[in-house]
Every structure is written in C-alpha cells, then in structure tokens.
Amino acid sequence: MSPTNRTVVVTGIGATTPLGGDSASTWEALLAGRSGVRTLTEDWAAELPVRIAARVAVEPGEVLPRPFARKLDRSAQFALIAAREAWADAGFTAKAGEDPSVDPDRLGAVVASGIGGVTTLLDQYDVLNKQGVRKVSPHTVPMLMPNSPAANVGIDVNARAGVHTPVSACASGAEAIGYAIEMIRTGRADVVVAGGTEAAIHPLPIVAFGNMMAMSKRNDDPQAASRPYDSGRDGFVLGEGAGIVVLESAEHAAARGARVYAEAVGQGLSSDAHHITQPEPSGRGIAAALQHLMDQSDLKPAEIVHVNAHATSTPQGDIAELKALRRVYGDDVDHMAISATKSMTGHLLGGAGGIETVTTVLALYHRVAPPTINLDHPDADVDVDIVRAEPRPLPAGGIVALNNSFGFGGHNVVLALRTVHH
C-alpha cells in the first residue's frame, strides 16, 4: 500500500501556444509583453463579426510526422507536442517501462479539453454532406472524442495507472492538474502527465461565442483586443494550444535525481450554481474555492505573492475574481502581484489552466511575474496590484503563487504552487 498525503512536485513542463512552439519561447514572449493575437486570414473569416484569434505560433504539422498527425484532431496534436516536451524536460528518456525510472503501472495521464474534437466533428460533417458516405474518415470517432488528447498522451508515455479527462469548460485544464495532484497524493500514481489543450478556432464556435457577446470585436487592432481589467475591454479573444506539466511524488523525483521546479501544494474547488455562462457577480463561488484551498492546505495568506488570474477580459468576470480575492484575503491582497497573461495568449478555454500553470511554475522558478499588457485605463473597480507593462521580480524566500481558472457552468478551480530550494 502506498503512503497517502504525499508531497507533489513539478518536474517537467511543456507547451505550444500562440506565443511560441515550446515553453521557453512562450515564456520569453510573455516576459517581453508580446501579443499572440492576429487577424484570421482564412477565407471563411472575412464575413464574420469576429475576425481575430490567437493561433499557435508553430503549426503541429511542422513538428509531428504527417501520416501520424492526420489521425489526430488538432487538440490532440497540441497535447502530444506539449506532453513530449514536458516528458523530456522531466528527464525521462523513453516511455515508461523502457525508461526504468518510471513504472507504467504507477504512471497516469490527465489531459483536459473544454470542447474536444470540434473541428474534426464539423469538418467531417462537411465531408459527409459534400463528398458522401465513403469519404468520411474512419478515424473520425477516436479523433473527436473529448478524451482523445488524454488517451493519445497516455499511449505515448505508456501510462497505465489511469487516463482521465475532466471537462469543465474553461476550468478544464486546471481541474486536470488538480486531479493529477490527488492521484499522486492518494497513492494511486507516482508520476502523472497533466494539463489542458484546445483547438476551437473554427467559424461555428467563433460565431457562437460572438453572438453571446462574449468575444472582442476589436478587429482593426488585434494585438490590443485582449485587455483584462481595462475599462475599454469588450470580451475575450479565442486562443489555441496546450500546456502540460509532469507531476511527481517528491520521493519519486528525489530517487531519480530529478530537477524540481516547484511544489504543487493543492487545489481549491467550488461551483457557483448561478448561471450557465455568467459568473456570480459578487465572486461568492470563487471565494469559496479560495477558502477551500486554504482549508485543505497549510498555506498562509502572507506567503501568497503572485496570482495568475483567470482574467479573460470580460466586463463581469474580471471584477468578480478580484472581489473574491479581497473577500478571502483582505489586506493581504495588497502584497500579491497579479498577472493576466490572457492579455497576450488570448483565452485557450480548456487549455488555459494548462498553459497558465506552466506560466505560474516558471514565475516561481525564475521569481518574476509576467506583465499584463493593454491595461491603459484600469476599470474603476480594480483595487489590486496588477503587474502592468513590465515583468516584476518576486521576493526571495519561500513563496506561493495561485493559478485561477473558472468555466461556463460555474466551475471554479484554484491551484497553489510553492517554491522549492534549487
């Protein structure tokens, strides 16, 4: 029987994002305050009310062998690219079993997507209607399944302790990492590959989000369109990509001499029970998730010096999150450097919690908070310390950072990470 309540650490990171094809180039772009938002150049975009999005910087076809990539939805392609980077970054030289330092039966994978293989579903429906029954790909079902990214990553690394896909809209990636922490803490696995992916830049999702009035229509100035906390914000910008971390029990990491980026302290969870798309305006549900995190851990508010906020650039959501932080932490919020990296990456939906966890890990490891761009005129209700324009050093000593993710349906997930000596 494995011991429970074990310390969980981050030993590998990987990403493919609108800012770069890996975690290093993404981090460099974040610190430089670059935007990944562009004008959509596809023919179908010309007539849409929203004509901007944050496409990945490096197309998966440039990284994966084409015959292999053709059997994967774009969301699974992103997840595999990020997972392979994270796996190698953690120091593993081959899949579990072939690399003797990890037992396949003690390895899990938890990779989430908010929308799953939507481009495959819609594209193959077009094929059926235009080209007939015989032209529909036999790979369609395994490509469109929401668990396809997790399953493909699990096969790639030989994960046999369990492969899981939590689906909770824009909280999915963070919920996946929280689930992975629990898998290790409760003794079900020693190592888990976890994160989120999304690939929904397609006319139907864009039109649907646009008709909900959720997306920015700043088509004439795409790089300024994602502007969390700014009084001129008018909705989020859709992004795509994946962020993956390798989580490991501290004992397992130490036994193989792995580099440790940070400790994954735990998660706080709640739900709003308020509205299918709107956040609860007072931040009550988010506050409950923050309080759950504090109740479930040994964290002290004084240790928390950085927050990677969910901050999608929507009028209601941005402020509800700040109200929740103030409700739970009071004056302690004043020493928290708050970054809204969606100002640069756009909103990766189910992939957001993955890439933002990678970003939060790097912020702790390098002790620097990335900036929030496009914050020219802060909303009058912003009463916290937003890191604006330039990156900011984080203090020495043992410090903690939070990564917040909230999703349609009222899902609230808060992850906490802590520095380790390195």
C-alpha positions as CSV (number, residue, x, y, z in Angstrom):
1,M,0.0,0.0,0.0
2,S,1.4,3.4,-1.0
3,P,1.6,6.2,1.6
4,T,-1.0,8.9,1.2
5,N,-0.9,12.6,1.6
6,R,2.5,12.7,-0.2
7,T,4.2,15.9,-1.3
8,V,3.7,16.5,-5.1
9,V,6.3,18.4,-7.2
10,V,6.5,19.7,-10.8
11,T,9.5,18.1,-12.7
12,G,8.6,18.8,-16.3
13,I,6.9,21.5,-18.4
14,G,5.8,21.7,-22.0
15,A,3.7,24.0,-24.1
16,T,2.7,25.0,-27.6
17,T,0.9,28.4,-27.6
18,P,0.2,31.5,-29.7
19,L,3.5,32.9,-28.4
20,G,5.8,30.0,-29.1
21,G,6.2,26.4,-30.1
22,D,7.5,25.4,-26.7
23,S,7.6,26.5,-23.1
24,A,10.9,28.5,-23.4
25,S,9.8,30.6,-26.4
26,T,6.3,31.1,-24.8
27,W,7.9,32.4,-21.5
28,E,10.3,34.7,-23.4
29,A,7.4,36.2,-25.3
30,L,5.3,36.6,-22.1
31,L,8.2,38.5,-20.4
32,A,8.6,40.7,-23.4
33,G,4.9,41.6,-23.4
34,R,4.2,40.3,-26.9
35,S,0.6,39.6,-28.1
36,G,-0.2,36.3,-30.0
37,V,-3.4,37.7,-31.4
38,R,-3.7,38.1,-35.2
39,T,-6.1,38.7,-37.9
40,L,-7.6,35.5,-39.2
41,T,-6.5,35.1,-42.9
42,E,-8.8,32.2,-43.8
43,D,-11.5,32.8,-46.5
44,W,-14.2,31.9,-44.0
45,A,-13.2,34.6,-41.6
46,A,-13.8,37.5,-44.0
47,E,-17.6,37.8,-43.3
48,L,-17.5,37.0,-39.6
49,P,-18.2,39.7,-36.9
50,V,-15.1,38.4,-35.1
51,R,-12.1,38.2,-37.4
52,I,-9.3,37.8,-34.8
53,A,-7.9,34.9,-32.8
54,A,-4.6,33.7,-31.3
55,R,-3.4,30.8,-33.5
56,V,-0.5,28.7,-32.3
57,A,2.9,30.1,-33.3
58,V,4.1,26.8,-34.7
59,E,1.7,24.6,-36.7
60,P,1.7,21.0,-35.4
61,G,2.3,19.8,-39.0
62,E,5.8,21.2,-38.7
63,V,6.5,19.1,-35.6
64,L,4.6,15.8,-35.9
65,P,5.0,13.3,-38.8
66,R,2.2,14.0,-41.3
67,P,0.7,10.4,-41.6
68,F,0.6,10.2,-37.8
69,A,-0.9,13.7,-37.4
70,R,-3.7,13.0,-39.9
71,K,-5.2,10.5,-37.4
72,L,-5.3,13.1,-34.6
73,D,-7.6,16.1,-34.0
74,R,-5.8,19.4,-33.7
75,S,-6.4,19.4,-29.9
76,A,-4.7,16.0,-29.6
77,Q,-1.8,17.2,-31.8
78,F,-1.2,20.1,-29.4
79,A,-1.4,17.9,-26.3
80,L,1.1,15.4,-27.7
81,I,3.6,18.2,-28.6
82,A,3.4,19.8,-25.2
83,A,3.4,16.4,-23.4
84,R,6.5,15.2,-25.2
85,E,8.3,18.4,-24.3
86,A,7.3,18.1,-20.7
87,W,8.3,14.4,-20.6
88,A,11.7,15.0,-21.9
89,D,12.1,18.1,-19.7
90,A,11.4,15.9,-16.7
91,G,14.4,13.9,-17.6
92,F,12.7,10.8,-19.0
93,T,14.5,9.2,-22.0
94,A,11.8,6.9,-23.2
95,K,8.2,5.8,-22.4
96,A,7.5,4.3,-19.0
97,G,9.0,0.8,-18.7
98,E,11.6,1.4,-21.4
99,D,12.9,4.1,-19.1
100,P,13.4,2.1,-16.0
101,S,13.0,5.1,-13.7
102,V,9.2,5.1,-14.1
103,D,6.8,2.1,-13.8
104,P,3.9,2.1,-16.3
105,D,1.5,0.9,-13.6
106,R,2.4,3.9,-11.5
107,L,2.1,6.5,-14.3
108,G,-1.1,8.4,-15.0
109,A,-2.3,11.0,-17.6
110,V,-4.9,13.6,-17.1
111,V,-5.4,15.9,-20.1
112,A,-8.5,18.0,-20.4
113,S,-10.3,19.9,-23.2
114,G,-13.3,22.1,-22.8
115,I,-14.7,21.4,-26.3
116,G,-12.8,18.3,-27.6
117,G,-12.5,17.4,-31.2
118,V,-14.9,20.1,-32.5
119,T,-13.0,20.8,-35.7
120,T,-13.0,17.1,-36.7
121,L,-16.7,16.8,-36.0
122,L,-17.6,19.9,-38.1
123,D,-15.1,19.2,-40.9
124,Q,-16.2,15.5,-41.3
125,Y,-19.9,16.6,-41.3
126,D,-19.0,18.8,-44.2
127,V,-17.2,15.9,-45.9
128,L,-20.3,13.7,-45.5
129,N,-22.6,16.4,-47.0
130,K,-20.4,17.4,-49.9
131,Q,-18.5,14.2,-50.8
132,G,-20.7,11.4,-49.5
133,V,-20.5,8.4,-47.1
134,R,-17.3,6.8,-48.4
135,K,-15.2,9.9,-47.9
136,V,-15.8,10.2,-44.1
137,S,-12.6,9.3,-42.3
138,P,-12.7,6.0,-40.3
139,H,-10.6,7.9,-37.7
140,T,-13.4,10.4,-37.0
141,V,-14.8,8.9,-33.7
142,P,-11.4,8.5,-32.0
143,M,-10.4,11.9,-33.2
144,L,-13.5,13.8,-32.0
145,M,-13.8,12.1,-28.5
146,P,-13.0,14.7,-25.8
147,N,-10.7,12.1,-24.1
148,S,-8.7,11.7,-27.3
149,P,-5.8,14.0,-26.2
150,A,-5.6,12.3,-22.8
151,A,-5.7,8.8,-24.4
152,N,-3.1,9.6,-27.0
153,V,-0.7,11.1,-24.4
154,G,-1.4,8.1,-22.2
155,I,-0.4,5.7,-25.1
156,D,2.6,7.8,-25.9
157,V,4.1,7.6,-22.4
158,N,2.7,4.1,-21.6
159,A,0.5,5.4,-18.7
160,R,-1.4,2.5,-17.1
161,A,-2.4,3.9,-13.6
162,G,-5.3,5.7,-15.2
163,V,-6.0,8.2,-18.0
164,H,-8.7,10.8,-17.3
165,T,-10.4,13.8,-19.0
166,P,-12.2,16.2,-16.7
167,V,-14.5,18.5,-18.8
168,S,-15.4,21.8,-17.0
169,A,-15.3,24.4,-19.8
170,C,-12.5,27.0,-19.2
171,A,-11.6,25.4,-15.9
172,S,-10.8,22.0,-17.5
173,G,-7.0,22.3,-17.7
174,A,-6.7,23.4,-14.1
175,E,-9.1,20.7,-12.9
176,A,-7.0,18.1,-14.8
177,I,-3.9,19.3,-12.9
178,G,-5.8,19.2,-9.6
179,Y,-7.0,15.7,-10.3
180,A,-3.4,14.6,-11.1
181,I,-2.2,16.1,-7.8
182,E,-4.8,14.0,-6.0
183,M,-3.8,10.8,-7.9
184,I,-0.3,11.2,-6.5
185,R,-1.3,12.4,-3.1
186,T,-3.6,9.4,-2.5
187,G,-1.0,6.9,-3.7
188,R,-2.6,5.9,-7.0
189,A,0.3,7.0,-9.1
190,D,3.9,8.2,-8.7
191,V,4.0,10.3,-11.8
192,V,1.2,12.0,-13.8
193,V,1.3,13.9,-17.1
194,A,-1.4,16.6,-16.8
195,G,-2.7,19.7,-18.4
196,G,-5.1,21.1,-20.9
197,T,-5.5,21.6,-24.7
198,E,-7.9,23.3,-27.0
199,A,-8.3,23.8,-30.8
200,A,-11.6,25.5,-31.5
201,I,-10.7,28.2,-33.9
202,H,-13.4,27.4,-36.5
203,P,-16.3,29.6,-37.8
204,L,-19.0,27.9,-35.7
205,P,-17.5,28.4,-32.2
206,I,-16.3,31.9,-33.2
207,V,-19.8,32.9,-34.4
208,A,-21.5,31.3,-31.4
209,F,-19.3,33.0,-28.9
210,G,-19.6,36.2,-30.8
211,N,-23.4,36.0,-30.8
212,M,-23.3,35.6,-27.0
213,M,-21.4,39.0,-26.9
214,A,-18.5,37.2,-25.1
215,M,-15.8,37.9,-27.6
216,S,-13.9,41.1,-28.5
217,K,-14.7,42.6,-31.9
218,R,-11.7,44.9,-32.0
219,N,-10.9,43.5,-35.5
220,D,-8.9,46.6,-36.5
221,D,-6.4,46.3,-33.7
222,P,-6.0,42.6,-32.9
223,Q,-2.9,42.9,-30.6
224,A,-4.8,45.3,-28.3
225,A,-8.1,43.2,-28.3
226,S,-7.4,41.2,-25.1
227,R,-7.3,43.8,-22.4
228,P,-8.1,42.4,-18.9
229,Y,-9.1,45.0,-16.3
230,D,-9.1,47.8,-18.8
231,S,-12.2,50.0,-18.9
232,G,-12.4,49.5,-22.7
233,R,-12.4,45.7,-22.6
234,D,-15.1,44.1,-24.8
235,G,-14.7,40.4,-24.4
236,F,-12.1,37.6,-24.7
237,V,-10.0,36.6,-27.7
238,L,-10.1,32.9,-28.7
239,G,-6.7,31.2,-28.4
240,E,-5.5,27.6,-29.1
241,G,-2.7,25.4,-27.9
242,A,-1.7,23.2,-24.9
243,G,0.1,23.4,-21.6
244,I,1.3,20.2,-19.9
245,V,3.2,19.6,-16.6
246,V,4.8,16.4,-15.3
247,L,3.8,16.0,-11.6
248,E,5.6,13.5,-9.4
249,S,5.7,12.5,-5.7
250,A,8.7,14.2,-4.0
251,E,10.1,10.8,-3.1
252,H,10.0,9.5,-6.7
253,A,11.6,12.7,-8.0
254,A,14.4,12.5,-5.4
255,A,15.0,8.8,-6.0
256,R,15.9,9.5,-9.7
257,G,17.6,12.9,-9.0
258,A,15.1,14.9,-11.0
259,R,15.2,18.7,-11.1
260,V,12.2,20.2,-9.3
261,Y,10.5,23.4,-10.5
262,A,8.0,23.9,-7.7
263,E,5.8,22.1,-5.2
264,A,2.2,21.6,-6.3
265,V,0.5,22.3,-3.0
266,G,-3.1,21.5,-3.9
267,Q,-6.4,22.8,-5.3
268,G,-9.5,24.6,-4.1
269,L,-12.8,23.7,-5.8
270,S,-16.3,25.1,-5.8
271,S,-19.2,25.8,-8.1
272,D,-21.4,28.9,-8.5
273,A,-24.9,27.3,-9.0
274,H,-25.7,30.7,-10.5
275,H,-25.9,30.8,-14.4
276,I,-24.7,28.6,-17.3
277,T,-22.5,31.3,-18.7
278,Q,-22.4,34.4,-16.4
279,P,-20.1,34.5,-13.3
280,E,-21.7,35.1,-10.0
281,P,-21.1,38.9,-9.8
282,S,-20.1,39.1,-6.1
283,G,-17.4,36.4,-6.5
284,R,-19.0,34.2,-3.9
285,G,-18.3,31.0,-5.7
286,I,-14.7,31.9,-6.5
287,A,-14.2,32.9,-2.9
288,A,-15.5,29.5,-1.8
289,A,-12.8,27.8,-4.0
290,L,-10.1,30.1,-2.5
291,Q,-11.3,29.3,1.0
292,H,-11.4,25.5,0.2
293,L,-7.7,25.7,-0.9
294,M,-6.8,27.4,2.4
295,D,-8.8,24.9,4.5
296,Q,-7.2,21.9,2.7
297,S,-3.6,23.1,3.0
298,D,-1.0,24.6,5.3
299,L,-0.9,27.9,3.3
300,K,-0.9,31.3,4.9
301,P,-2.1,34.4,3.1
302,A,1.2,36.2,3.8
303,E,3.1,33.6,1.7
304,I,1.0,34.2,-1.4
305,V,2.9,36.8,-3.5
306,H,1.6,36.1,-7.1
307,V,-1.7,35.3,-8.8
308,N,-2.0,34.2,-12.4
309,A,-5.6,35.4,-12.7
310,H,-8.3,33.9,-14.9
311,A,-9.0,37.5,-16.2
312,T,-10.4,36.8,-19.6
313,S,-11.1,40.4,-20.5
314,T,-14.9,40.2,-19.9
315,P,-16.6,43.0,-18.0
316,Q,-18.2,40.9,-15.3
317,G,-15.6,38.1,-14.9
318,D,-12.5,40.2,-14.3
319,I,-14.1,42.1,-11.4
320,A,-15.8,39.1,-9.7
321,E,-12.4,37.4,-9.4
322,L,-10.8,40.5,-7.7
323,K,-13.8,40.8,-5.3
324,A,-13.3,37.1,-4.4
325,L,-9.6,37.6,-3.7
326,R,-10.4,40.6,-1.5
327,R,-13.2,38.7,0.3
328,V,-10.9,35.8,1.3
329,Y,-7.5,37.6,1.8
330,G,-8.5,41.1,2.8
331,D,-5.5,43.4,3.0
332,D,-3.1,40.5,2.2
333,V,-4.2,41.0,-1.5
334,D,-2.1,44.2,-1.4
335,H,1.2,42.3,-1.5
336,M,0.1,39.9,-4.3
337,A,1.4,40.7,-7.8
338,I,-1.5,39.9,-10.1
339,S,-0.8,39.0,-13.8
340,A,-3.3,38.4,-16.6
341,T,-1.4,36.5,-19.2
342,K,-4.5,36.1,-21.4
343,S,-3.8,39.6,-22.5
344,M,-1.0,38.0,-24.6
345,T,-2.1,34.4,-25.2
346,G,-5.8,35.0,-25.7
347,H,-8.2,32.6,-24.0
348,L,-7.3,28.9,-24.6
349,L,-10.6,27.7,-23.0
350,G,-9.9,24.2,-21.7
351,G,-6.2,24.7,-22.4
352,A,-6.0,27.9,-20.3
353,G,-5.3,26.2,-17.0
354,G,-2.6,24.1,-18.6
355,I,-0.6,26.9,-20.1
356,E,-1.2,29.2,-17.1
357,T,0.1,26.5,-14.7
358,V,3.2,26.3,-16.8
359,T,3.5,30.1,-16.6
360,T,2.9,30.1,-12.9
361,V,5.6,27.4,-12.4
362,L,8.1,29.5,-14.4
363,A,7.1,32.7,-12.5
364,L,8.0,30.9,-9.2
365,Y,11.1,29.2,-10.6
366,H,12.6,32.4,-12.0
367,R,11.0,34.6,-9.4
368,V,9.4,37.0,-11.8
369,A,5.8,37.8,-12.5
370,P,4.9,38.4,-16.2
371,P,3.2,41.6,-17.2
372,T,-0.4,42.3,-18.2
373,I,-0.5,44.2,-21.5
374,N,-3.1,46.6,-22.9
375,L,-4.1,47.9,-19.5
376,D,-4.2,51.6,-20.4
377,H,-7.2,52.7,-18.3
378,P,-7.9,50.4,-15.4
379,D,-11.5,49.8,-14.5
380,A,-12.7,51.9,-11.6
381,D,-13.4,48.7,-9.6
382,V,-9.8,47.4,-9.8
383,D,-8.4,47.8,-6.3
384,V,-5.4,45.4,-6.5
385,D,-1.8,45.4,-7.7
386,I,-1.8,44.4,-11.3
387,V,1.6,43.8,-12.9
388,R,1.5,46.3,-15.8
389,A,3.7,46.7,-18.9
390,E,6.9,45.3,-17.4
391,P,7.7,42.0,-15.6
392,R,8.2,42.3,-11.9
393,P,10.7,40.5,-9.6
394,L,9.1,38.3,-6.9
395,P,10.5,38.2,-3.4
396,A,13.2,35.8,-2.0
397,G,12.4,33.0,0.4
398,G,9.6,30.5,0.4
399,I,6.8,32.0,-1.7
400,V,3.4,30.8,-3.1
401,A,1.6,31.6,-6.3
402,L,-2.0,30.8,-7.3
403,N,-3.4,30.0,-10.7
404,N,-7.1,30.6,-11.0
405,S,-9.4,29.1,-13.6
406,F,-13.2,29.4,-13.9
407,G,-15.6,28.0,-16.5
408,F,-19.0,28.2,-18.1
409,G,-21.3,26.3,-15.8
410,G,-19.9,28.0,-12.7
411,H,-16.8,25.7,-12.3
412,N,-14.1,27.3,-10.0
413,V,-10.6,25.8,-9.7
414,V,-7.7,27.4,-7.8
415,L,-4.3,25.8,-7.9
416,A,-1.4,26.6,-5.5
417,L,2.3,26.2,-6.2
418,R,5.2,26.9,-3.9
419,T,8.9,27.4,-4.4
420,V,11.5,24.8,-3.5
421,H,15.2,25.2,-3.0
422,H,17.1,24.8,-6.3
